[in-house]
Amino acid sequence: MPQVTSKIGRFSFIVPDEARRLQVYWSNLSKHSRLGKDGGNLSNVLHYLRQERKVDFNYIQEEMSKILNLSDLYTRKEEMKDRHLYKVHLEVEELPFAGLRPFSLDNLSDGTVGLLTLLTVLSESNPVPLICIEEPERSIHPKMLSRLAYYLHEAARHTQLIITTHNADFLDHFDPYQQEYVQVLVAYRDKEHATQFAPIRNIRNVKAWLEDYMLGQVWTMGQIEEMLEVE
């Protein structure tokens, strides 16, 4: 099992406060080449990417500049009293304040930190075979949902993703009929109160409803629960 789980990038929740927290690390920074399950080593990972995988780091920086006017990302290594220990500070520069003192992660919103963390997860050039993220849209501004969905679709070209959500608006960005690589499953309780999963494609009449409504709308209206007669 350890060999299997080591191939899975599991993120229970991306926690912005954990992503802001500075972690001490030994001189071997390569151990921080991937994010922890809550994003807690974000600064260390971005510092590693900046030093060792510049293409990945530049992509993250370019995408953040497109959507949030962040003109630059900086990582600064601080040597501790024990010379084998370090902390990495992550700072950003916003276009309206270019040339002034950069902002630390403490000065950024949860949504910005969350999106930066998710983008770091999803933009790996050599990803693990399976990435699992619970409610990636948490704390993300509604205007950013379409961009987040775009990053998920792009990542799905290179690895498998399992995503959970309770957000109907976010669900609207995924169409299991138009996007063959997308499989949407609904979790529900059967007559014996056991949790079951039903693929949307196998639920009668859903496709007909999607001619006039988005998937999230059909879900919100309660139609999917009524149609949970799986073929």
N, CA, C and O of each residue as an XYZ file, in Angstrom:
924
protein
N       0.794     -1.224      0.000
C       0.000      0.000      0.000
C       0.832      1.283      0.000
O       0.461      2.228     -0.696
N       1.957      1.366      0.758
C       2.749      2.595      0.704
C       3.195      2.949     -0.706
O       3.271      4.126     -1.060
N       3.498      1.905     -1.531
C       3.924      2.178     -2.896
C       2.789      2.780     -3.706
O       3.021      3.595     -4.599
N       1.549      2.375     -3.394
C       0.393      2.906     -4.111
C       0.096      4.328     -3.668
O      -0.056      5.221     -4.501
N       0.011      4.545     -2.352
C      -0.358      5.864     -1.852
C       0.689      6.919     -2.169
O       0.362      8.103     -2.250
N       1.940      6.513     -2.349
C       2.977      7.489     -2.686
C       2.778      8.057     -4.086
O       3.351      9.092     -4.425
N       1.968      7.385     -4.899
C       1.700      7.844     -6.256
C       0.453      8.718     -6.327
O       0.056      9.146     -7.411
N      -0.167      8.987     -5.178
C      -1.399      9.763     -5.140
C      -1.135     11.108     -4.481
O      -0.591     11.170     -3.379
N      -1.518     12.179     -5.154
C      -1.463     13.496     -4.531
C      -2.795     13.749     -3.859
O      -3.777     14.053     -4.535
N      -2.849     13.630     -2.540
C      -4.122     13.727     -1.811
C      -4.174     15.050     -1.061
O      -3.280     15.371     -0.278
N      -5.235     15.811     -1.311
C      -5.401     17.086     -0.637
C      -6.780     17.108      0.007
O      -7.781     17.350     -0.666
N      -6.830     16.855      1.315
C      -8.104     16.827      2.018
C      -8.800     18.167      1.859
O      -9.955     18.234      1.437
N      -8.096     19.217      2.195
C      -8.545     20.588      1.969
C      -7.303     21.434      1.736
O      -6.266     21.215      2.362
N      -7.412     22.384      0.849
C      -6.370     23.396      0.756
C      -6.707     24.440      1.809
O      -7.747     25.093      1.713
N      -5.860     24.610      2.800
C      -6.127     25.507      3.925
C      -5.240     26.742      3.783
O      -4.031     26.650      3.994
N      -5.815     27.903      3.428
C      -4.991     29.096      3.221
C      -4.095     29.444      4.405
O      -2.947     29.843      4.209
N      -4.600     29.299      5.630
C      -3.770     29.629      6.795
C      -2.554     28.709      6.894
O      -1.482     29.138      7.321
N      -2.721     27.445      6.499
C      -1.580     26.526      6.497
C      -0.588     26.895      5.399
O       0.626     26.791      5.581
N      -1.124     27.328      4.253
C      -0.246     27.737      3.152
C       0.579     28.968      3.533
O       1.703     29.142      3.062
N       0.009     29.822      4.392
C       0.733     31.025      4.824
C       1.830     30.702      5.839
O       2.808     31.439      5.958
N       1.665     29.618      6.556
C       2.568     29.317      7.666
C       3.954     28.925      7.148
O       4.080     28.086      6.256
N       4.975     29.536      7.713
C       6.349     29.220      7.320
C       6.790     27.931      7.987
O       6.603     27.749      9.190
N       7.373     27.042      7.203
C       7.864     25.778      7.735
C       9.386     25.741      7.679
O      10.004     26.157      6.699
N       9.960     25.240      8.742
C      11.409     25.068      8.788
C      11.776     23.809      8.013
O      11.074     22.801      8.103
N      12.859     23.853      7.258
C      13.294     22.664      6.533
C      14.806     22.521      6.635
O      15.524     23.494      6.862
N      15.269     21.299      6.464
C      16.701     21.033      6.424
C      17.239     21.486      5.079
O      16.469     21.849      4.190
N      18.539     21.468      4.927
C      19.179     22.014      3.730
C      18.765     21.305      2.450
O      18.913     21.865      1.364
N      18.245     20.076      2.556
C      17.813     19.331      1.373
C      16.408     19.774      0.971
O      15.417     19.217      1.444
N      16.328     20.770      0.105
C      15.043     21.338     -0.296
C      14.264     20.425     -1.230
O      13.060     20.617     -1.404
N      14.919     19.432     -1.840
C      14.235     18.550     -2.792
C      13.090     17.785     -2.141
O      12.184     17.323     -2.834
N      13.121     17.646     -0.815
C      12.027     16.975     -0.115
C      10.741     17.792     -0.191
O       9.658     17.282      0.095
N      10.862     19.049     -0.573
C       9.698     19.929     -0.672
C       9.333     20.193     -2.129
O       8.887     21.288     -2.472
N       9.521     19.200     -2.976
C       9.197     19.375     -4.391
C       7.705     19.244     -4.656
O       7.232     19.629     -5.725
N       6.948     18.699     -3.685
C       5.499     18.568     -3.832
C       4.818     19.120     -2.590
O       5.364     19.095     -1.488
N       3.602     19.623     -2.808
C       2.832     20.180     -1.699
C       2.340     19.096     -0.751
O       2.068     17.967     -1.160
N       2.231     19.462      0.525
C       1.586     18.595      1.493
C       0.084     18.616      1.289
O      -0.420     19.395      0.479
N      -0.640     17.772      2.012
C      -2.068     17.588      1.739
C      -2.917     18.809      2.053
O      -4.030     18.923      1.540
N      -2.423     19.735      2.889
C      -3.182     20.948      3.174
C      -2.530     22.192      2.581
O      -2.982     23.311      2.826
N      -1.468     21.997      1.799
C      -0.778     23.128      1.182
C       0.175     23.841      2.112
O       0.632     24.942      1.805
N       0.487     23.225      3.259
C       1.236     23.903      4.305
C       2.668     24.254      3.967
O       3.258     25.103      4.636
N       3.246     23.637      2.963
C       4.641     23.941      2.610
C       4.731     24.713      1.290
O       5.677     24.534      0.522
N       3.742     25.569      1.033
C       3.668     26.292     -0.238
C       4.935     27.101     -0.523
O       5.480     27.032     -1.625
N       5.403     27.863      0.458
C       6.589     28.701      0.240
C       7.801     27.858     -0.134
O       8.566     28.216     -1.029
N       7.967     26.738      0.560
C       9.114     25.875      0.279
C       9.035     25.272     -1.121
O      10.037     25.194     -1.832
N       7.826     24.846     -1.511
C       7.658     24.244     -2.836
C       7.946     25.265     -3.933
O       8.648     24.962     -4.898
N       7.404     26.475     -3.785
C       7.640     27.492     -4.810
C       9.118     27.894     -4.869
O       9.640     28.201     -5.941
N       9.776     27.890     -3.732
C      11.217     28.172     -3.742
C      11.964     27.062     -4.488
O      12.883     27.330     -5.261
N      11.559     25.830     -4.246
C      12.174     24.701     -4.964
C      11.945     24.838     -6.471
O      12.871     24.651     -7.261
N      10.714     25.164     -6.866
C      10.413     25.311     -8.290
C      11.221     26.448     -8.907
O      11.718     26.337    -10.028
N      11.341     27.525     -8.172
C      12.103     28.664     -8.693
C      13.571     28.302     -8.911
O      14.207     28.798     -9.841
N      14.101     27.439     -8.054
C      15.506     27.058     -8.152
C      15.749     25.912     -9.136
O      16.741     25.911     -9.865
N      14.832     24.936     -9.150
C      15.090     23.690     -9.870
C      14.194     23.457    -11.089
O      14.590     22.752    -12.018
N      12.999     24.036    -11.096
C      12.062     23.806    -12.213
C      11.477     25.146    -12.629
O      10.306     25.448    -12.395
N      12.331     25.927    -13.246
C      11.993     27.311    -13.569
C      10.779     27.411    -14.487
O       9.996     28.355    -14.373
N      10.613     26.455    -15.391
C       9.477     26.499    -16.320
C       8.164     26.433    -15.550
O       7.245     27.203    -15.830
N       8.066     25.527    -14.589
C       6.855     25.419    -13.777
C       6.624     26.699    -12.982
O       5.500     27.195    -12.911
N       7.680     27.231    -12.387
C       7.550     28.452    -11.589
C       7.086     29.621    -12.456
O       6.210     30.384    -12.049
N       7.664     29.765    -13.636
C       7.289     30.869    -14.524
C       5.840     30.755    -14.969
O       5.143     31.762    -15.094
N       5.381     29.520    -15.210
C       3.982     29.332    -15.608
C       3.048     29.800    -14.496
O       2.077     30.511    -14.756
N       3.340     29.405    -13.266
C       2.513     29.819    -12.129
C       2.493     31.339    -12.018
O       1.437     31.941    -11.822
N       3.648     31.944    -12.141
C       3.745     33.402    -12.034
C       2.963     34.092    -13.147
O       2.269     35.077    -12.896
N       3.067     33.587    -14.367
C       2.361     34.186    -15.502
C       0.850     34.078    -15.339
O       0.122     35.030    -15.622
N       0.376     32.918    -14.884
C      -1.066     32.736    -14.717
C      -1.608     33.622    -13.602
O      -2.690     34.194    -13.740
N      -0.876     33.741    -12.507
C      -1.325     34.612    -11.420
C      -1.357     36.066    -11.867
O      -2.210     36.831    -11.417
N      -0.441     36.458    -12.745
C      -0.435     37.837    -13.238
C      -1.627     38.105    -14.154
O      -2.122     39.230    -14.213
N      -2.087     37.082    -14.867
C      -3.228     37.245    -15.771
C      -4.521     37.489    -15.017
O      -5.342     38.308    -15.429
N      -4.702     36.782    -13.920
C      -6.009     36.790    -13.269
C      -6.078     37.672    -12.034
O      -7.170     38.060    -11.618
N      -4.927     38.000    -11.434
C      -4.966     38.749    -10.173
C      -4.002     39.932    -10.146
O      -3.739     40.483     -9.077
N      -3.476     40.329    -11.288
C      -2.569     41.478    -11.350
C      -1.347     41.338    -10.445
O      -0.826     42.332     -9.940
N      -0.895     40.105    -10.242
C       0.333     39.899     -9.482
C       1.500     39.942    -10.464
O       1.624     39.075    -11.329
N       2.343     40.943    -10.329
C       3.407     41.130    -11.314
C       4.626     40.262    -11.051
O       5.404     39.996    -11.967
N       4.802     39.814     -9.807
C       5.987     39.010     -9.524
C       5.787     38.203     -8.252
O       5.075     38.617     -7.338
N       6.430     37.042     -8.213
C       6.493     36.206     -7.017
C       7.948     36.130     -6.585
O       8.842     35.887     -7.397
N       8.169     36.341     -5.303
C       9.526     36.280     -4.774
C       9.610     35.213     -3.694
O       8.678     35.046     -2.908
N      10.708     34.502     -3.654
C      10.987     33.611     -2.526
C      12.311     34.036     -1.916
O      13.288     34.294     -2.619
N      12.320     34.102     -0.604
C      13.514     34.559      0.114
C      13.838     33.563      1.218
O      13.018     33.310      2.100
N      15.038     33.003      1.163
C      15.449     31.996      2.140
C      16.090     32.663      3.355
O      16.992     33.490      3.225
N      15.609     32.289      4.527
C      16.147     32.818      5.786
C      16.875     31.702      6.530
O      16.292     30.662      6.838
N      18.144     31.930      6.810
C      18.921     30.935      7.542
C      18.655     31.078      9.035
O      18.693     32.182      9.579
N      18.386     29.949      9.695
C      18.115     29.958     11.125
C      19.426     29.907     11.905
O      20.505     29.805     11.320
N      19.321     29.981     13.224
C      20.521     29.927     14.071
C      21.288     28.626     13.851
O      22.517     28.613     13.784
N      20.531     27.532     13.741
C      21.150     26.272     13.335
C      21.358     26.355     11.825
O      20.383     26.409     11.075
N      22.571     26.367     11.379
C      22.850     26.656      9.971
C      22.360     25.586      9.010
O      22.458     25.756      7.795
N      21.841     24.501      9.527
C      21.278     23.472      8.651
C      19.771     23.663      8.468
O      19.137     22.898      7.741
N      19.198     24.667      9.115
C      17.761     24.905      9.061
C      17.469     26.228      8.363
O      18.202     27.208      8.497
N      16.351     26.215      7.600
C      15.977     27.408      6.854
C      14.463     27.599      6.895
O      13.696     26.665      7.129
N      14.064     28.860      6.656
C      12.678     29.182      6.364
C      12.654     29.904      5.022
O      13.602     30.599      4.658
N      11.554     29.727      4.292
C      11.400     30.434      3.025
C      10.215     31.381      3.134
O       9.114     30.966      3.495
N      10.439     32.642      2.825
C       9.376     33.643      2.804
C       8.904     33.812      1.360
O       9.716     33.950      0.445
N       7.597     33.800      1.167
C       7.018     34.015     -0.159
C       6.353     35.384     -0.169
O       5.522     35.680      0.689
N       6.716     36.212     -1.133
C       6.166     37.556     -1.237
C       5.709     37.800     -2.665
O       6.239     37.213     -3.608
N       4.719     38.672     -2.814
C       4.177     38.975     -4.141
C       4.172     40.483     -4.354
O       4.103     41.269     -3.410
N       4.246     40.851     -5.611
C       4.166     42.261     -5.992
C       2.959     42.440     -6.896
O       2.819     41.735     -7.895
N       2.083     43.384     -6.547
C       0.902     43.659     -7.353
C       1.193     44.820     -8.300
O       1.925     45.748     -7.956
N       0.608     44.756     -9.503
C       0.883     45.771    -10.517
C       0.605     47.201    -10.045
O       1.410     48.089    -10.326
N      -0.508     47.462     -9.335
C      -0.744     48.843     -8.896
C       0.326     49.363     -7.939
O       0.474     50.572     -7.761
N       1.083     48.427     -7.313
C       2.090     48.830     -6.328
C       3.494     48.405     -6.764
O       4.373     48.197     -5.928
N       3.696     48.280     -8.075
C       4.999     47.846     -8.592
C       6.095     48.797     -8.127
O       5.937     50.017     -8.170
N       7.200     48.224     -7.686
C       8.317     49.024     -7.217
C       8.291     49.308     -5.738
O       9.291     49.746     -5.169
N       7.149     49.060     -5.100
C       7.044     49.243     -3.661
C       7.352     47.927     -2.958
O       7.635     46.916     -3.602
N       7.294     47.953     -1.652
C       7.611     46.750     -0.880
C       6.598     45.648     -1.196
O       5.394     45.898     -1.147
N       7.056     44.440     -1.519
C       6.125     43.338     -1.830
C       5.267     42.963     -0.623
O       5.607     43.269      0.520
N       4.144     42.290     -0.905
C       3.243     41.813      0.139
C       3.622     40.385      0.531
O       4.021     39.584     -0.314
N       3.495     40.083      1.801
C       3.637     38.692      2.240
C       2.301     37.990      2.072
O       1.287     38.644      1.824
N       2.282     36.679      2.201
C       1.034     35.923      2.081
C       0.023     36.338      3.137
O      -1.181     36.197      2.925
N       0.492     36.849      4.275
C      -0.424     37.288      5.329
C      -1.308     38.435      4.874
O      -2.381     38.649      5.437
N      -0.872     39.176      3.865
C      -1.629     40.330      3.384
C      -2.533     40.002      2.207
O      -3.207     40.888      1.680
N      -2.556     38.745      1.788
C      -3.395     38.336      0.660
C      -4.643     37.628      1.155
O      -4.641     37.027      2.230
N      -5.701     37.698      0.375
C      -6.966     37.067      0.753
C      -6.852     35.548      0.723
O      -5.957     34.987      0.091
N      -7.787     34.890      1.426
C      -7.828     33.426      1.399
C      -7.987     32.913     -0.027
O      -7.392     31.904     -0.405
N      -8.801     33.622     -0.817
C      -9.036     33.179     -2.188
C      -7.778     33.225     -3.035
O      -7.513     32.309     -3.814
N      -6.995     34.299     -2.883
C      -5.752     34.426     -3.644
C      -4.751     33.353     -3.243
O      -4.123     32.726     -4.096
N      -4.608     33.146     -1.928
C      -3.680     32.121     -1.442
C      -4.148     30.738     -1.883
O      -3.341     29.904     -2.293
N      -5.465     30.501     -1.797
C      -6.007     29.207     -2.210
C      -5.782     28.937     -3.683
O      -5.414     27.827     -4.068
N      -6.003     29.956     -4.513
C      -5.824     29.780     -5.955
C      -4.354     29.556     -6.301
O      -4.033     28.734     -7.159
N      -3.466     30.283     -5.635
C      -2.034     30.085     -5.855
C      -1.620     28.665     -5.475
O      -0.823     28.036     -6.171
N      -2.163     28.172     -4.377
C      -1.838     26.817     -3.931
C      -2.349     25.780     -4.921
O      -1.625     24.852     -5.281
N      -3.594     25.935     -5.363
C      -4.169     24.989     -6.320
C      -3.419     25.023     -7.648
O      -3.179     23.979     -8.256
N      -3.053     26.207     -8.092
C      -2.311     26.325     -9.346
C      -0.962     25.620     -9.233
O      -0.489     25.014    -10.195
N      -0.349     25.700     -8.061
C       0.918     25.007     -7.834
C       0.729     23.495     -7.918
O       1.577     22.785     -8.458
N      -0.391     23.010     -7.379
C      -0.695     21.574     -7.439
C      -0.910     21.123     -8.881
O      -0.378     20.099     -9.310
N      -1.696     21.900     -9.619
C      -2.185     21.455    -10.922
C      -1.223     21.716    -12.077
O      -1.425     21.192    -13.173
N      -0.196     22.505    -11.856
C       0.684     22.878    -12.968
C       1.984     22.093    -12.999
O       2.898     22.443    -13.746
N       2.084     21.042    -12.204
C       3.313     20.246    -12.208
C       3.555     19.634    -13.586
O       2.649     19.048    -14.180
N       4.762     19.771    -14.083
C       5.095     19.189    -15.389
C       5.280     17.680    -15.302
O       5.218     16.985    -16.317
N       5.507     17.170    -14.092
C       5.657     15.727    -13.889
C       4.759     15.304    -12.722
O       5.257     14.962    -11.649
N       3.431     15.325    -12.929
C       2.510     15.083    -11.815
C       2.441     13.611    -11.423
O       2.836     12.727    -12.184
N       1.932     13.373    -10.223
C       1.649     11.999     -9.818
C       0.481     11.490    -10.666
O      -0.258     12.302    -11.223
N       0.292     10.160    -10.783
C      -0.752      9.619    -11.660
C      -2.179      9.966    -11.234
O      -3.092      9.957    -12.058
N      -2.373     10.273     -9.940
C      -3.721     10.557     -9.452
C      -3.657     11.664     -8.417
O      -2.880     11.593     -7.465
N      -4.488     12.701     -8.608
C      -4.583     13.811     -7.662
C      -6.020     13.887     -7.159
O      -6.957     13.932     -7.956
N      -6.193     13.901     -5.854
C      -7.519     13.978     -5.236
C      -7.621     15.279     -4.447
O      -6.787     15.550     -3.583
N      -8.637     16.082     -4.743
C      -8.812     17.359     -4.048
C     -10.261     17.478     -3.588
O     -11.185     17.331     -4.387
N     -10.451     17.740     -2.319
C     -11.789     17.913     -1.766
C     -12.169     19.387     -1.801
O     -11.496     20.227     -1.203
N     -13.249     19.688     -2.503
C     -13.800     21.036     -2.617
C     -12.731     22.081     -2.970
O     -12.445     22.965     -2.162
N     -12.149     21.989     -4.149
C     -11.102     22.949     -4.531
C     -11.610     24.382     -4.617
O     -10.819     25.323     -4.553
N     -12.915     24.557     -4.761
C     -13.473     25.902     -4.931
C     -13.663     26.656     -3.618
O     -14.067     27.819     -3.627
N     -13.375     26.009     -2.492
C     -13.551     26.671     -1.199
C     -12.722     27.950     -1.121
O     -11.534     27.956     -1.443
N     -13.365     29.024     -0.692
C     -12.765     30.351     -0.488
C     -12.380     31.048     -1.791
O     -11.857     32.162     -1.764
N     -12.632     30.403     -2.934
C     -12.321     31.037     -4.222
C     -13.456     31.981     -4.607
O     -14.626     31.615     -4.495
N     -13.130     33.179     -5.054
C     -14.139     34.149     -5.472
C     -14.949     33.557     -6.628
O     -14.378     32.921     -7.514
N     -16.286     33.760     -6.631
C     -17.120     33.202     -7.708
C     -16.635     33.555     -9.111
O     -16.793     32.761    -10.039
N     -16.050     34.735     -9.273
C     -15.554     35.124    -10.593
C     -14.389     34.248    -11.056
O     -14.102     34.163    -12.250
N     -13.725     33.601    -10.104
C     -12.548     32.798    -10.423
C     -12.880     31.331    -10.688
O     -11.997     30.554    -11.050
N     -14.155     30.943    -10.511
C     -14.510     29.531    -10.660
C     -14.239     29.019    -12.071
O     -13.770     27.895    -12.248
N     -14.533     29.838    -13.066
C     -14.310     29.390    -14.444
C     -12.818     29.183    -14.706
O     -12.431     28.262    -15.425
N     -11.986     30.042    -14.123
C     -10.541     29.890    -14.317
C     -10.029     28.651    -13.600
O      -9.188     27.921    -14.125
N     -10.545     28.420    -12.389
C     -10.161     27.215    -11.656
C     -10.562     25.972    -12.438
O      -9.788     25.020    -12.535
N     -11.773     25.977    -12.999
C     -12.219     24.838    -13.802
C     -11.304     24.639    -15.009
O     -11.005     23.507    -15.390
N     -10.864     25.739    -15.604
C      -9.936     25.651    -16.740
C      -8.654     24.940    -16.332
O      -8.159     24.088    -17.069
N      -8.109     25.281    -15.165
C      -6.873     24.634    -14.700
C      -7.101     23.146    -14.443
O      -6.222     22.326    -14.711
N      -8.262     22.801    -13.930
C      -8.574     21.386    -13.695
C      -8.671     20.632    -15.017
O      -8.153     19.522    -15.144
N      -9.333     21.234    -15.998
C      -9.438     20.597    -17.316
C      -8.056     20.417    -17.946
O      -7.769     19.377    -18.538
N      -7.210     21.428    -17.817
C      -5.860     21.337    -18.376
C      -5.052     20.248    -17.676
O      -4.345     19.479    -18.327
N      -5.158     20.183    -16.350
C      -4.414     19.169    -15.595
C      -4.873     17.766    -15.960
O      -4.081     16.823    -15.938
N      -6.160     17.626    -16.297
C      -6.707     16.313    -16.635
C      -6.118     15.751    -17.928
O      -6.292     14.568    -18.223
N      -5.434     16.575    -18.689
C      -4.756     16.086    -19.893
C      -3.502     15.286    -19.547
O      -3.009     14.508    -20.364
N      -2.989     15.481    -18.331
C      -1.712     14.880    -17.952
C      -1.813     13.892    -16.795
O      -0.898     13.096    -16.584
N      -2.897     13.932    -16.055
C      -3.049     13.039    -14.912
C      -4.528     12.824    -14.642
O      -5.373     13.482    -15.248
N      -4.846     11.913    -13.743
C      -6.230     11.680    -13.343
C      -6.549     12.541    -12.122
O      -5.731     12.686    -11.213
N      -7.748     13.104    -12.122
C      -8.190     13.934    -11.008
C      -9.475     13.377    -10.427
O     -10.367     12.958    -11.165
N      -9.570     13.373     -9.115
C     -10.833     13.103     -8.427
C     -11.150     14.338     -7.600
O     -10.393     14.709     -6.703
N     -12.272     14.968     -7.907
C     -12.658     16.217     -7.262
C     -14.027     16.030     -6.614
O     -14.920     15.432     -7.214
N     -14.195     16.535     -5.399
C     -15.523     16.548     -4.783
C     -15.988     17.993     -4.661
O     -15.179     18.905     -4.497
N     -17.302     18.190     -4.744
C     -17.845     19.537     -4.614
C     -19.294     19.479     -4.153
O     -19.999     18.503     -4.405
N     -19.731     20.545     -3.470
C     -21.137     20.755     -3.148
C     -21.643     22.030     -3.833
O     -22.749     22.493     -3.555
N     -20.833     22.586     -4.721
C     -21.106     23.883     -5.320
C     -21.720     23.703     -6.705
O     -21.059     23.246     -7.637
N     -23.000     24.071     -6.825
C     -23.703     23.892     -8.096
C     -23.118     24.777     -9.194
O     -23.032     24.355    -10.347
N     -22.715     26.003     -8.846
C     -22.130     26.900     -9.848
C     -20.825     26.329    -10.399
O     -20.542     26.448    -11.591
N     -20.045     25.719     -9.536
C     -18.786     25.107     -9.977
C     -19.067     23.909    -10.879
O     -18.349     23.673    -11.850
N     -20.105     23.163    -10.554
C     -20.467     21.980    -11.336
C     -20.842     22.343    -12.769
O     -20.686     21.534    -13.683
N     -21.339     23.570    -12.959
C     -21.739     24.002    -14.299
C     -20.590     24.002    -15.303
O     -20.824     24.033    -16.512
N     -19.366     23.967    -14.818
C     -18.206     24.015    -15.708
C     -17.768     22.628    -16.188
O     -16.729     22.484    -16.832
N     -18.571     21.614    -15.867
C     -18.206     20.243    -16.244
C     -19.403     19.577    -16.908
O     -20.495     19.538    -16.341
N     -19.195     19.059    -18.103
C     -20.269     18.440    -18.876
C     -19.833     17.041    -19.307
O     -19.020     16.903    -20.221
N     -20.361     16.011    -18.663
C     -19.931     14.642    -18.988
C     -20.363     14.182    -20.371
O     -19.897     13.150    -20.854
N     -21.251     14.936    -21.014
C     -21.687     14.555    -22.356
C     -20.832     15.222    -23.434
O     -20.548     14.615    -24.466
N     -20.424     16.468    -23.196
C     -19.612     17.185    -24.168
C     -18.117     16.934    -23.980
O     -17.343     17.024    -24.933
N     -17.716     16.619    -22.749
C     -16.301     16.391    -22.439
C     -16.124     14.918    -22.082
O     -16.430     14.498    -20.966
N     -15.627     14.140    -23.043
C     -15.574     12.690    -22.868
C     -14.692     12.260    -21.700
O     -14.919     11.203    -21.112
N     -13.692     13.063    -21.360
C     -12.779     12.688    -20.277
C     -13.350     13.018    -18.896
O     -12.740     12.701    -17.875
N     -14.532     13.661    -18.871
C     -15.158     14.038    -17.601
C     -16.195     12.998    -17.216
O     -17.066     12.651    -18.013
N     -16.098     12.509    -16.006
C     -17.097     11.598    -15.446
C     -17.622     12.227    -14.160
O     -16.871     12.411    -13.202
N     -18.904     12.553    -14.141
C     -19.518     13.154    -12.955
C     -20.354     12.098    -12.254
O     -21.220     11.471    -12.864
N     -20.091     11.907    -10.978
C     -20.843     10.937    -10.186
C     -21.600     11.658     -9.078
O     -21.098     12.615     -8.490
N     -22.796     11.194     -8.805
C     -23.618     11.739     -7.731
C     -23.605     10.767     -6.562
O     -23.857      9.575     -6.735
N     -23.311     11.276     -5.374
C     -23.378     10.452     -4.165
C     -24.785     10.559     -3.583
O     -25.331     11.655     -3.462
N     -25.366      9.418     -3.225
C     -26.720      9.430     -2.668
C     -26.892      8.258     -1.713
O     -26.083      7.329     -1.699
N     -27.958      8.311     -0.910
C     -28.280      7.225      0.011
C     -29.349      6.336     -0.614
O     -30.375      6.823     -1.089
N     -29.100      5.035     -0.609
C     -30.100      4.118     -1.146
C     -31.153      3.814     -0.084
O     -31.138      4.405      0.996
N     -32.066      2.895     -0.390
C     -33.166      2.594      0.527
C     -32.687      2.029      1.852
O     -33.387      2.122      2.860
N     -31.503      1.448      1.853
C     -30.941      0.900      3.089
C     -29.990      1.891      3.760
O     -29.246      1.532      4.673
N     -30.024      3.144      3.294
C     -29.232      4.240      3.864
C     -27.726      4.049      3.668
O     -26.922      4.620      4.406
N     -27.357      3.260      2.692
C     -25.947      3.097      2.342
C     -25.585      4.114      1.256
O     -26.410      4.431      0.399
N     -24.369      4.615      1.294
C     -23.922      5.585      0.296
C     -23.589      4.883     -1.015
O     -22.835      3.910     -1.045
N     -24.162      5.392     -2.086
C     -23.921      4.855     -3.422
C     -23.462      5.982     -4.345
O     -23.658      7.162     -4.054
N     -22.852      5.595     -5.456
C     -22.425      6.572     -6.455
C     -23.028      6.198     -7.801
O     -22.956      5.047     -8.232
N     -23.623      7.188     -8.456
C     -24.243      6.952     -9.757
C     -23.634      7.892    -10.794
O     -23.657      9.107    -10.601
N     -23.092      7.362    -11.882
C     -22.601      8.232    -12.960
C     -23.760      9.005    -13.584
O     -24.810      8.433    -13.875
N     -23.565     10.291    -13.786
C     -24.606     11.121    -14.392
C     -25.060     10.547    -15.725
O     -26.247     10.589    -16.049
N     -24.125     10.013    -16.501
C     -24.469      9.476    -17.818
C     -25.462      8.319    -17.725
O     -26.171      8.032    -18.689
N     -25.514      7.651    -16.565
C     -26.380      6.481    -16.422
C     -27.717      6.792    -15.766
O     -28.517      5.887    -15.525
N     -27.967      8.067    -15.474
C     -29.233      8.444    -14.845
C     -30.204      8.874    -15.937
O     -29.897      9.747    -16.749
N     -31.363      8.258    -15.947
C     -32.347      8.493    -17.004
C     -32.745      9.970    -17.089
O     -32.956     10.634    -16.074
N     -32.840     10.459    -18.313
C     -33.408     11.770    -18.641
C     -32.528     12.972    -18.298
O     -32.904     14.102    -18.606
N     -31.378     12.764    -17.675
C     -30.532     13.915    -17.356
C     -30.100     14.637    -18.630
O     -30.107     15.867    -18.683
N     -29.728     13.878    -19.647
C     -29.249     14.493    -20.883
C     -30.309     15.404    -21.492
O     -29.988     16.466    -22.025
N     -31.565     14.992    -21.413
C     -32.649     15.819    -21.952
C     -32.763     17.140    -21.186
O     -32.980     18.191    -21.788
N     -32.617     17.086    -19.869
C     -32.663     18.303    -19.061
C     -31.512     19.245    -19.419
O     -31.671     20.465    -19.366
N     -30.364     18.690    -19.779
C     -29.200     19.516    -20.073
C     -29.312     20.250    -21.406
O     -28.450     21.064    -21.738
N     -30.364     19.970    -22.169
C     -30.594     20.744    -23.383
C     -31.057     22.159    -23.056
O     -30.875     23.077    -23.855
N     -31.657     22.333    -21.874
C     -32.193     23.640    -21.478
C     -31.534     24.223    -20.232
O     -31.644     25.423    -19.980
N     -30.852     23.389    -19.452
C     -30.273     23.852    -18.190
C     -28.830     23.376    -18.064
O     -28.408     22.426    -18.724
N     -28.083     24.065    -17.196
C     -26.742     23.615    -16.844
C     -26.857     22.505    -15.807
O     -27.876     22.379    -15.127
N     -25.800     21.700    -15.695
C     -25.840     20.559    -14.784
C     -26.077     20.996    -13.341
O     -26.842     20.358    -12.617
N     -25.430     22.074    -12.922
C     -25.625     22.561    -11.562
C     -27.053     23.005    -11.312
O     -27.572     22.827    -10.209
N     -27.699     23.581    -12.322
C     -29.094     23.996    -12.184
C     -30.008     22.791    -12.008
O     -30.920     22.805    -11.181
N     -29.755     21.753    -12.791
C     -30.572     20.537    -12.675
C     -30.424     19.934    -11.286
O     -31.395     19.457    -10.699
N     -29.219     19.958    -10.774
C     -28.957     19.434     -9.435
C     -29.683     20.269     -8.378
O     -30.331     19.717     -7.488
N     -29.575     21.608     -8.475
C     -30.199     22.497     -7.493
C     -31.713     22.349     -7.489
O     -32.340     22.441     -6.433
N     -32.306     22.123     -8.651
C     -33.761     21.975     -8.731
C     -34.252     20.657     -8.147
O     -35.458     20.460     -8.000
N     -33.339     19.757     -7.813
C     -33.728     18.482     -7.229
C     -34.117     17.431     -8.244
O     -34.609     16.364     -7.876
N     -33.901     17.722     -9.528
C     -34.317     16.776    -10.556
C     -33.464     15.507    -10.548
O     -33.970     14.421    -10.832
N     -32.198     15.632    -10.232
C     -31.320     14.458    -10.270
C     -31.744     13.443     -9.225
O     -31.761     12.241     -9.492
N     -32.093     13.928     -8.018
C     -32.554     13.003     -6.983
C     -33.802     12.249     -7.433
O     -33.952     11.056     -7.168
N     -34.692     12.963     -8.117
C     -35.918     12.329     -8.597
C     -35.639     11.321     -9.709
O     -36.393     10.365     -9.894
N     -34.558     11.542    -10.444
C     -34.260     10.673    -11.586
C     -33.251      9.582    -11.251
O     -32.747      8.908    -12.150
N     -32.954      9.406     -9.980
C     -31.924      8.437     -9.613
C     -32.390      6.994     -9.782
O     -32.336      6.185     -8.856
N     -32.835      6.709    -10.962
C     -33.128      5.340    -11.376
C     -32.023      4.970    -12.344
O     -32.111      5.269    -13.534
N     -30.998      4.331    -11.849
C     -29.806      4.064    -12.642
C     -30.062      2.944    -13.630
O     -30.598      1.896    -13.270
N     -29.683      3.166    -14.861
C     -29.887      2.148    -15.902
C     -28.941      0.977    -15.709
O     -28.969      0.026    -16.490
